[in-house]
Amino acid sequence: MPLFYLLSLQHVTLPKVVTRSEDVQHVSVLKATGLIEAEIAPASDAAGKYNAARTATVTRITEDGFAEINKMLNEPRRMGRTQQVVRNRIRSSALS
């Protein structure tokens, strides 16, 4: 889920190069919604045929992104689950 990915980004050094296709999709959504700034590799080849982007570089979390993070962490009923998911994401990304 892109918002959980956003939460995990606050714990890494930026810029961060992203290569997992699922994470590139998350970056695309977060960039489109203005929660992060990122560069995404072109999604078309030399012939103009569409291909899924393979890499992205997250350069920063925007003010709106930090506001969304604060909102998620301060909403009581979601806080425990959100923190658990973030911890799991950080552990799994550390292994890869």
Stockholm file with secondary structure:
# STOCKHOLM 1.0

chainA/1-96         MPLFYLLSLQHVTLPKVVTRSEDVQHVSVLKATGLIEAEIAPASDAAGKYNAARTATVTRITEDGFAEINKMLNEPRRMGRTQQVVRNRIRSSALS
#=GR chainA/1-96 SS CHHHHHHHHTTSCSSEEECSHHHHHHHHHHHHTTSEEEEECCSBCTTSCBCCCCCEEEEEECHHHHHHHHHHHHCHHHHHHHHHHHHHHHHHHHHC
#=GC SS_cons        CHHHHHHHHTTSCSSEEECSHHHHHHHHHHHHTTSEEEEECCSBCTTSCBCCCCCEEEEEECHHHHHHHHHHHHCHHHHHHHHHHHHHHHHHHHHC
//
